[in-house]
Amino acid sequence: MVAAATAPALAAVVDQHAAAVRDILTAGVESGAAVAGVVLLAGYAQGVQDHLRERGLALPIPKDRADWLTASWYHVRLVAVCALARTLHPSHPVTRTEDLPSLA
């Protein structure tokens, strides 16, 4: 999140991923609107991690801002999940990204 706050291009990519995750969870998950957003986000993040683990892939944490600027899709997707989680009330469903503050 710190790297995204200092790199507008990274912030824009994180925002795009956040919108995609929000769309998946609101439109693509049966009863998604009735489940607390943080629960859906946690499940989604676990699914990303499971996908990596099943393929024997490691996800090392980027060490500095330069590494974040070339971070993988998986890194950015998980940062987007964190960005969404920071904006949600624990018992509310995932909201529209237009209602969320931008990282840029």
C-alpha positions as CSV (number, residue, x, y, z in Angstrom):
1,M,0.0,0.0,0.0
2,V,2.9,2.3,0.7
3,A,4.4,1.7,-2.7
4,A,1.1,2.3,-4.4
5,A,0.7,5.6,-2.5
6,T,4.0,6.9,-3.9
7,A,3.7,5.4,-7.4
8,P,0.7,6.7,-9.4
9,A,1.0,4.0,-12.0
10,L,1.0,1.2,-9.4
11,A,-1.9,2.8,-7.6
12,A,-3.9,2.8,-10.9
13,V,-3.2,-0.9,-11.5
14,V,-4.2,-1.7,-7.9
15,D,-7.4,0.3,-8.4
16,Q,-8.2,-1.7,-11.5
17,H,-7.6,-4.9,-9.7
18,A,-9.8,-3.7,-6.8
19,A,-12.6,-3.0,-9.3
20,A,-12.2,-6.5,-10.8
21,V,-12.2,-8.2,-7.4
22,R,-15.3,-6.2,-6.4
23,D,-17.1,-7.2,-9.6
24,I,-16.2,-10.8,-9.1
25,L,-17.5,-10.8,-5.5
26,T,-20.6,-8.9,-6.1
27,A,-21.7,-10.4,-9.4
28,G,-20.0,-13.7,-9.5
29,V,-20.6,-15.1,-6.0
30,E,-24.0,-16.6,-5.2
31,S,-25.4,-14.7,-2.2
32,G,-22.4,-12.4,-2.3
33,A,-24.4,-9.4,-1.4
34,A,-25.6,-11.1,1.8
35,V,-22.1,-12.1,3.0
36,A,-19.9,-9.6,4.8
37,G,-17.3,-8.2,2.4
38,V,-14.4,-9.0,4.6
39,V,-15.4,-12.6,4.6
40,L,-15.6,-12.7,0.8
41,L,-12.3,-10.9,0.5
42,A,-10.5,-13.3,2.9
43,G,-11.9,-16.2,0.9
44,Y,-10.7,-14.7,-2.4
45,A,-7.2,-14.0,-1.0
46,Q,-7.0,-17.5,0.3
47,G,-8.0,-18.8,-3.2
48,V,-5.2,-16.8,-4.8
49,Q,-2.7,-18.3,-2.3
50,D,-4.1,-21.8,-2.8
51,H,-3.7,-21.4,-6.6
52,L,0.0,-20.5,-6.1
53,R,0.6,-23.3,-3.6
54,E,-1.0,-25.9,-5.9
55,R,1.3,-24.9,-8.7
56,G,4.4,-24.9,-6.4
57,L,4.9,-21.1,-6.9
58,A,6.4,-18.9,-4.2
59,L,5.3,-15.3,-3.7
60,P,8.3,-13.4,-2.3
61,I,7.5,-10.0,-0.8
62,P,9.0,-7.2,-2.9
63,K,11.8,-5.5,-1.0
64,D,11.4,-1.9,-2.1
65,R,9.4,0.5,-4.3
66,A,11.3,-0.5,-7.5
67,D,10.4,-4.2,-6.9
68,W,6.7,-3.2,-6.4
69,L,6.7,-1.4,-9.7
70,T,7.4,-4.8,-11.4
71,A,5.3,-6.9,-9.1
72,S,3.4,-9.9,-10.4
73,W,-0.3,-10.1,-11.0
74,Y,-0.6,-12.1,-7.8
75,H,1.1,-9.4,-5.7
76,V,-1.1,-6.6,-7.2
77,R,-4.2,-8.7,-6.8
78,L,-3.6,-9.3,-3.1
79,V,-2.8,-5.6,-2.5
80,A,-6.1,-4.8,-4.2
81,V,-7.9,-7.2,-1.8
82,C,-6.1,-5.4,1.1
83,A,-7.1,-2.0,-0.2
84,L,-10.8,-3.1,-0.4
85,A,-10.7,-4.7,3.0
86,R,-9.4,-1.4,4.5
87,T,-12.4,0.4,3.3
88,L,-15.1,-2.0,4.5
89,H,-17.1,-2.1,7.6
90,P,-16.7,-5.7,8.9
91,S,-20.4,-6.6,8.5
92,H,-21.1,-4.8,5.2
93,P,-21.0,-6.3,1.7
94,V,-18.4,-5.4,-0.8
95,T,-19.2,-1.9,-2.1
96,R,-18.8,-0.2,-5.4
97,T,-15.3,1.0,-6.1
98,E,-16.7,4.4,-7.1
99,D,-17.6,4.8,-3.5
100,L,-14.1,4.0,-2.3
101,P,-11.2,6.4,-2.0
102,S,-8.6,6.0,-4.8
103,L,-5.1,5.0,-4.0
104,A,-3.8,7.5,-6.5
